[in-house]
């Protein structure tokens, strides 16, 4: 089996039911699904690229405590970004493209930094060619999150924006605090 297929399968299966799917579902509840997916895909490209190219070196050179602190702080920043989002305009109407893509990008970066899929990608890239591992892992992450985006875009159309926003912010902040507590 090719490195691309193995990386896709490993990351896709690892992401099912993971926090990034919950975040994707939540973001897509009140944001345009394609813009959310674009931000998620960009973050997946960056994260899995870093993991594939530098994963083995990062895993041995950077203590997991540092990774957990950075990830925890990233979640707290993401929670603040969710709360500061613009309430004006229709829920799925013209939302500033940059803000939705940026919000999805930052959120997934925070959610996946040091996550099991990043570690799995690094481990695969240590044994296989990094480019197919990167592409397969990115495709697996995007495919898993795309499922959540599709569900979120359809499932939560009737919820008020503030409920979705506050729920997402609480989820992000709780994950951030948990990561910081675990790191200390």
Order of alpha helices (4+ residues) and beta strands (2+ residues): alpha-alpha-alpha-alpha-alpha-alpha-alpha-alpha
